[in-house]
Amino acid sequence: MHFTKEPIPFEYGFQDKFKSIHCCVKGYRSIEWFKDGVAYPWSAGVSNLILYPEAANQTLYTRRAARSDSGNYTCRLSNETHSETHTVRLDILEKPTDAPKTMFISKDQWVEEGSELRLFCEALIGRSYLADARSDLRWWKVWPNGTEGDLLPSQYEVKTVREDVEDIIGSYLSIEHLSAQDYGSYVCVVHSNEVVSRSYVTVHYKNGEWSDSDVWCGESEVQWRAITLGVAAAALLLVSALVLHRRCTPRLLLAARQARARAAAAQHRARVLEKEFDVLVCWTAVDAELVRGALLPTLAFKYKYRVHTAALSTQPDNWYNEIVCEAARCRSVVAVVSPAQYSSPHHLLTALCQLRALPHPPVVVLLQDLPKLKREAKDGGERFVEVVRRTRLIPWRHVHDRSFWTALRLALPLPPTTADTQQHDKTSPVEAEQSKNSRSGSLTALV
């Protein structure tokens, strides 16, 4: 679907004279006309223009134009896949004008060498009242030095005159086979009595690799299918990247930490063994079954952490005093919390504040969905929201959830390697035996 004639944006007519406007298009299925947003047909107070059926509804006309016919006329064209509109501003004048009014000038063109070129210029020319007055319209070539000259022999001009308004004249500038000398600027010069109007068009060289085809309406066809497929592919790629990021990034970070630990100096490895335990795990009686059956064995036997334990009272008001002495013997603290066991957000706030007061910022394992906890936190006030946001929270899913264990291990310091432990046992056999008995008693008493 494209225009077969240049879509003129401005039209002029005279009172009580014949006037027509056109929307010449090929490849459309339906066409609708509107004047200032009002759909055709129009009442006499809106417009006197009617459709000309023999022109396949592409033309509106009236035998006696009136000032009330002035306005914006829009043709809306549609086919099975596309829809397009074009608006013409129509002004009905009382008498011919003295100054010219340019109605259309072609836009700048990008054309391949050897291709055909057509430029068009149209204007309403004022009547000549003096014998030597000049009223004309023609194309000139603009040379590199800025002067205007005659067209080249390969460039020919064809004048046009409107049937409905004889004062509207136009001119086509055509080149059958564009060559290097045809590129550059052209000017459409309109003389009307003593007034001169100039409109410029530049013809640019177009690389043959470009594939967009220009149509007379000044727009290029959009490859909607290619764009849709591209957007879908980009969306799929983005989703895949997010999934890979969520699954792989924590594992890569953990692997990098383990590699740095293996390459660490002996002095750093010795500082790791200064504490008796790697992790202090705290919980209340409500969560004892899960901690003893899943959390403690996995940390101790699968991931080789030196685990110490501390059972907490159900009421969190004195948790700090219950934990602080045991926490001094450990490199980190893990607290297992079930927000559902507390009657109000205030009690949960107390529990989190008690844990955050410890020398080591604890890792809080939540046995309730985090989104629900956030909603409860909002009900508890700004203080509750602040504490929740500043606490390292890891939601529990199930014992075989690999993402949970990766997140927990990233939040905890790495356990010492077997070689470090053996070396430490050789250098301090008495302390090593005491530490071994202490760990064994701490873990086996609960598992």
C-alpha positions in Angstrom: 0.0 0.0 0.0 1.6 3.3 -1.2 0.7 6.7 -2.6 0.7 6.9 -6.4 0.8 10.7 -6.3 2.6 13.0 -4.0 0.4 13.5 -0.8 -0.1 17.3 -0.8 -0.4 18.7 2.8 -2.0 22.0 1.8 -4.8 22.8 -0.7 -6.4 26.1 -1.8 -9.6 26.9 -3.5 -11.8 29.9 -4.2 -15.4 30.7 -3.1 -18.1 29.5 -5.5 -15.6 27.7 -7.6 -15.1 24.0 -8.3 -12.7 22.3 -5.8 -11.4 18.7 -5.3 -8.9 17.0 -3.0 -7.3 13.6 -3.6 -5.8 10.7 -1.7 -4.3 8.6 -4.5 -3.2 5.2 -3.1 -2.6 1.8 -4.5 -3.0 -1.5 -2.6 -5.7 -0.5 -0.1 -8.9 -2.3 0.8 -10.9 0.4 2.4 -10.8 4.2 2.7 -12.5 6.5 5.1 -12.7 10.3 5.1 -12.9 12.7 8.1 -13.1 16.5 8.4 -11.8 17.9 11.7 -12.4 14.4 13.2 -16.0 14.1 11.9 -16.5 11.0 9.7 -18.1 11.3 6.2 -20.9 11.9 5.2 -21.1 15.5 6.4 -24.0 17.8 6.9 -24.1 21.1 5.1 -22.8 23.0 8.1 -19.7 20.8 8.2 -18.6 20.5 4.6 -20.1 20.6 1.1 -17.6 18.2 -0.3 -18.8 14.7 -1.4 -17.2 11.5 -2.6 -16.5 11.0 -6.3 -17.4 7.3 -6.7 -15.8 6.8 -10.1 -12.4 7.6 -8.5 -12.8 4.7 -6.1 -13.6 7.1 -3.2 -10.1 8.6 -3.4 -11.5 12.0 -4.4 -13.7 14.6 -2.6 -15.2 17.5 -4.6 -17.7 20.3 -4.6 -19.0 22.4 -7.5 -19.3 25.5 -5.3 -16.8 25.8 -2.5 -17.7 27.9 0.6 -15.6 29.3 3.4 -17.1 26.7 5.7 -15.4 24.0 3.7 -12.0 25.1 5.1 -10.5 22.6 7.5 -8.4 19.5 8.0 -9.4 16.5 5.8 -8.0 13.1 6.7 -8.1 10.0 4.6 -7.6 6.7 6.5 -6.5 3.8 4.4 -6.4 0.1 5.4 -5.7 -3.3 4.1 -5.3 -6.7 5.7 -2.1 -5.8 7.6 -1.6 -2.0 7.6 -3.4 1.2 8.3 -2.2 4.7 7.2 -3.6 8.2 7.4 -2.9 11.4 5.5 -4.2 14.9 6.3 -4.8 17.8 3.9 -5.3 21.4 5.1 -7.9 23.0 2.8 -8.3 26.8 2.8 -11.1 28.4 0.7 -10.0 32.0 -0.3 -12.2 34.9 -1.3 -9.9 36.0 -4.1 -6.5 35.1 -5.7 -3.5 36.1 -3.7 -0.6 38.3 -4.7 2.1 36.2 -2.9 2.8 32.6 -3.8 1.9 29.8 -1.4 4.0 26.6 -1.7 1.8 23.6 -1.3 4.3 20.7 -1.7 8.1 20.3 -2.0 9.8 16.9 -2.1 11.9 15.9 0.9 15.6 15.2 0.7 16.3 12.0 -1.2 18.9 9.2 -0.7 19.2 7.4 -4.1 21.5 4.7 -5.5 23.5 5.6 -8.6 21.8 4.4 -11.8 18.3 4.6 -10.2 15.4 6.8 -11.2 14.7 10.1 -9.4 11.5 12.2 -9.3 11.2 15.5 -7.5 7.9 17.5 -7.3 7.1 21.1 -6.4 3.6 22.7 -6.4 2.4 26.2 -5.4 -0.6 28.5 -5.6 0.6 31.4 -7.9 -0.8 34.9 -7.5 -2.5 36.6 -10.5 -0.4 39.0 -12.6 -1.8 42.5 -12.7 1.1 44.2 -14.5 2.2 43.5 -18.1 5.8 42.8 -17.2 5.0 40.9 -14.0 6.2 37.4 -13.8 4.3 34.4 -12.4 6.1 31.1 -12.9 7.5 28.0 -11.2 10.6 26.0 -12.2 13.5 23.9 -11.0 17.1 25.0 -11.0 20.4 23.2 -10.2 22.4 24.6 -7.3 26.1 24.4 -8.1 28.9 23.9 -5.5 29.7 27.6 -5.5 26.1 28.4 -4.4 24.9 29.8 -7.8 21.7 28.6 -9.5 21.9 27.4 -13.1 20.0 25.5 -15.8 19.3 21.8 -15.5 21.6 19.3 -17.1 20.6 17.6 -20.4 20.0 14.3 -18.5 17.5 16.2 -16.2 14.1 17.2 -17.6 11.2 19.1 -16.2 7.5 18.6 -16.8 5.0 21.3 -15.8 1.5 20.6 -14.4 -1.6 22.6 -14.1 -4.6 21.8 -11.9 -8.0 21.2 -13.5 -9.9 22.5 -10.5 -7.8 25.6 -9.8 -5.8 27.1 -12.7 -3.7 29.2 -10.4 -2.1 26.0 -8.9 0.9 24.9 -11.0 3.5 22.3 -10.4 6.7 20.9 -11.9 8.3 17.4 -11.9 12.0 17.2 -12.1 12.9 13.7 -13.4 16.2 11.8 -14.0 16.0 8.4 -15.5 19.5 7.1 -14.6 21.1 9.0 -11.8 24.9 9.6 -12.2 27.5 11.3 -10.1 26.9 14.7 -11.6 23.2 14.5 -10.6 23.9 14.4 -6.8 23.6 17.7 -5.0 21.0 20.4 -4.3 18.1 21.7 -6.4 15.8 24.6 -5.8 12.2 25.2 -6.8 11.8 28.9 -7.5 8.3 30.4 -7.5 7.8 33.9 -9.0 4.5 35.7 -8.3 4.4 39.3 -9.3 7.3 40.9 -7.3 7.5 38.0 -4.8 10.0 35.2 -5.1 9.9 32.0 -3.1 12.6 29.3 -2.9 12.4 25.7 -1.7 15.5 23.4 -1.6 15.9 19.7 -2.0 19.2 17.7 -1.7 19.9 14.4 -3.4 22.3 12.2 -1.5 24.3 9.2 -2.5 22.9 6.0 -1.2 24.9 2.8 -0.6 23.7 -0.1 -2.6 23.6 -2.3 0.6 20.6 -0.3 1.9 17.4 -2.3 1.3 14.7 0.1 2.4 12.5 1.2 -0.5 11.1 4.7 -0.4 7.6 5.4 -1.4 6.0 8.7 -2.4 4.5 9.3 1.0 8.0 9.8 2.3 8.1 6.8 4.7 9.9 3.5 4.4 8.4 0.1 4.9 9.0 -1.4 8.3 9.8 -5.0 8.6 7.4 -5.7 11.5 7.9 -9.4 11.4 11.7 -9.1 11.7 11.3 -6.5 14.5 8.9 -8.8 16.4 11.2 -11.8 16.1 14.1 -9.7 17.2 12.2 -8.4 20.3 11.2 -12.0 21.1 14.7 -13.3 20.8 16.0 -10.4 22.9 13.4 -11.2 25.6 14.3 -14.9 25.5 18.0 -14.1 25.8 17.3 -11.7 28.7 15.2 -14.3 30.6 17.9 -17.0 30.0 20.6 -14.7 31.3 18.6 -13.9 34.4 18.0 -17.6 35.1 21.7 -18.4 34.5 22.7 -15.5 36.7 20.4 -16.7 39.5 21.6 -20.3 39.4 25.2 -19.9 38.5 26.5 -16.7 40.0 26.3 -17.8 43.7 28.1 -21.1 42.8 30.8 -19.2 41.0 31.2 -16.8 43.9 31.5 -19.8 46.3 34.1 -21.5 44.0 36.1 -18.3 43.9 36.1 -18.0 47.7 37.3 -21.6 48.0 40.1 -21.0 45.5 41.3 -17.9 47.4 41.2 -19.8 50.6 43.4 -22.6 49.2 45.9 -19.9 48.0 45.9 -18.0 51.3 49.1 -17.7 53.3 49.8 -19.9 56.3 49.4 -17.0 58.7 45.8 -16.5 57.4 45.0 -20.2 57.8 46.3 -20.1 61.3 43.9 -17.3 62.2 41.1 -19.5 61.0 42.0 -22.1 63.6 42.2 -19.6 66.5 38.5 -20.2 67.2 37.3 -23.5 68.5 34.3 -23.6 66.2 33.3 -22.3 62.8 29.5 -21.9 63.3 27.3 -21.5 66.3 23.8 -22.7 65.5 21.0 -21.4 67.7 17.3 -22.4 67.8 14.3 -22.8 70.0 12.4 -26.0 70.9 9.9 -25.3 68.2 12.5 -25.9 65.4 14.6 -28.6 67.2 13.5 -31.5 64.8 14.5 -29.6 61.6 17.8 -28.4 63.0 18.9 -31.7 64.5 17.7 -33.8 61.5 18.9 -31.6 58.6 20.8 -28.4 59.3 23.4 -29.7 61.8 24.3 -32.9 60.0 24.7 -31.3 56.7 26.9 -28.5 58.0 29.1 -30.8 60.0 29.4 -34.0 57.9 28.9 -32.8 54.3 30.5 -29.3 54.4 33.0 -30.0 57.2 32.1 -27.1 59.5 33.1 -27.2 63.1 29.6 -26.8 64.6 28.7 -25.7 68.1 25.1 -25.5 69.3 23.0 -23.4 71.7 19.3 -24.0 72.5 17.3 -20.8 73.1 14.3 -20.1 75.2 11.0 -19.5 73.5 10.8 -15.9 74.7 13.5 -13.8 72.9 14.0 -11.1 75.7 17.2 -12.7 77.0 18.7 -14.3 73.9 21.7 -12.1 73.9 22.9 -13.2 77.4 22.1 -16.9 76.4 24.3 -16.7 73.2 27.1 -14.2 73.8 29.5 -16.4 75.7 29.1 -19.3 73.3 29.4 -16.9 70.3 32.8 -15.8 71.5 34.1 -19.3 70.8 32.9 -19.4 67.2 33.7 -17.6 64.0 30.0 -17.0 63.0 26.5 -17.4 64.2 23.4 -19.0 62.6 20.0 -18.4 64.2 17.0 -20.5 63.1 13.8 -18.4 63.5 10.1 -19.2 62.9 8.3 -15.9 62.7 4.9 -17.7 62.9 5.5 -18.7 66.6 5.5 -15.0 67.7 2.2 -13.4 68.5 3.0 -10.0 67.1 5.7 -8.2 65.0 6.9 -6.6 68.2 8.1 -10.0 69.5 9.8 -10.8 66.2 11.5 -7.4 66.4 12.8 -8.1 69.8 14.3 -11.4 68.6 16.1 -9.8 65.7 17.4 -7.0 67.8 18.8 -9.4 70.4 20.6 -11.3 67.6 22.0 -8.2 65.9 23.5 -7.1 69.3 26.0 -10.0 69.1 29.7 -9.3 68.3 29.3 -11.3 65.0 26.3 -10.2 62.8 24.2 -13.4 62.7 22.8 -15.2 59.6 19.1 -15.7 60.3 17.5 -18.8 58.6 13.8 -18.1 58.2 11.3 -21.0 58.4 8.6 -18.8 56.8 8.3 -17.3 53.3 10.1 -14.0 53.1 7.4 -12.1 51.2 4.9 -12.8 54.0 7.5 -11.7 56.6 7.9 -8.4 54.7 4.2 -7.7 54.8 4.2 -8.3 58.6 7.2 -6.1 58.9 5.4 -3.2 57.3 2.6 -3.7 59.9 5.2 -3.4 62.6 6.4 0.1 61.7 9.5 1.7 60.2 11.8 0.4 62.9 10.8 -3.2 62.1 11.3 -2.6 58.4 14.8 -1.1 59.0 15.9 -4.1 61.2 14.6 -6.6 58.7 16.4 -5.0 55.8 19.7 -4.8 57.7 19.6 -8.4 58.8 21.1 -11.2 56.7 18.0 -13.3 56.0 18.0 -16.7 54.2 14.7 -18.4 53.6 14.6 -22.2 54.3 13.0 -24.4 51.6 14.0 -28.1 52.1 17.1 -30.0 52.8 17.8 -30.8 49.2 17.5 -27.2 48.0 20.9 -26.5 46.6 20.4 -22.8 46.3 19.7 -22.5 50.1 23.0 -24.3 51.0 24.9 -22.2 48.5 23.5 -18.9 49.9 24.2 -20.1 53.5 27.8 -21.1 52.7 28.3 -17.7 51.1 27.1 -16.0 54.2 29.4 -18.1 56.5 33.2 -18.1 56.6 34.8 -21.1 54.9 35.6 -24.1 57.1 39.3 -25.0 57.5 40.7 -27.6 55.1 41.6 -31.1 56.3 45.3 -30.3 55.9 45.1 -27.2 58.1 43.2 -29.2 60.8 45.8 -32.0 60.7 48.6 -29.5 60.9 47.0 -27.8 63.8 46.5 -31.1 65.6 50.2 -31.9 65.3 51.4 -28.6 66.7 48.9 -28.6 69.6 47.9 -32.2 70.5 46.4 -31.4 73.9 44.3 -28.4 72.6 43.3 -30.4 69.6 42.1 -33.3 71.7 40.1 -30.9 74.0 38.6 -29.2 70.9 37.7 -32.5 69.4 36.0 -33.7 72.5 34.2 -30.3 72.8 32.9 -30.5 69.2 31.9 -34.1 69.6 30.0 -33.4 72.8 28.3 -30.3 71.3 27.0 -32.0 68.2 26.3 -35.6 69.3 24.4 -34.5 72.3 21.7 -33.1 70.0 21.8 -35.3 66.9 
